[in-house]
Amino acid sequence: MIKRRLKRHQKRAIARGEEFKPKVNLEVKEFEQFHCILMSSNSNQQEFIIHIQRENVEIQNKPYFSLYGFATNEKFSGTVPDLSSLITDI
């Protein structure tokens, strides 16, 4: 997956006329439980997987989400209320 992403970034950089200098990140990340959702692109109908992870925060951020209604770790961010206390098992 990393190779594919790097190749895509390189192709975009070349198309913009920029030099491709990938950042090397050797930081190990630990992930808590997350969900995978299979989605399809509206533009080309290609399927892809979105990984959803919950993060508890103390301060509410101004919502800034992607076209799919999600935040990312880098560009888009936003908070939504935790409604789990309102859900009751039937």
HUPE-V443079 format. One record per backbone hydrogen bond with DSSP energy under -0.5 kcal/mol. NH is the residue of the N-H (numbers start at 1). CO is the residue of the C=O. E is the energy in kcal/mol with one decimal. If there is no record, write none. Layout:
BEGIN
nh=NH co=CO e=E
nh=NH co=CO e=E
END
This chain:
BEGIN
nh=5 co=1 e=-2.1
nh=6 co=2 e=-2.8
nh=7 co=3 e=-2.4
nh=8 co=4 e=-2.0
nh=9 co=5 e=-2.5
nh=10 co=6 e=-2.5
nh=11 co=7 e=-2.3
nh=12 co=8 e=-2.1
nh=13 co=9 e=-2.4
nh=14 co=10 e=-2.4
nh=15 co=11 e=-2.0
nh=16 co=12 e=-1.6
nh=17 co=14 e=-1.0
nh=18 co=13 e=-3.0
nh=21 co=19 e=-0.8
nh=25 co=23 e=-0.6
nh=26 co=24 e=-0.6
nh=35 co=52 e=-2.9
nh=37 co=50 e=-2.7
nh=39 co=37 e=-0.5
nh=39 co=48 e=-3.1
nh=41 co=46 e=-2.4
nh=45 co=41 e=-1.5
nh=48 co=39 e=-2.5
nh=50 co=37 e=-2.7
nh=52 co=35 e=-3.4
nh=52 co=50 e=-0.5
nh=54 co=33 e=-0.5
nh=64 co=77 e=-1.9
nh=66 co=70 e=-3.4
nh=69 co=66 e=-1.8
nh=72 co=76 e=-1.6
nh=77 co=64 e=-1.1
nh=79 co=61 e=-0.9
nh=83 co=81 e=-0.9
nh=86 co=83 e=-1.7
nh=87 co=83 e=-0.6
nh=87 co=84 e=-0.8
END
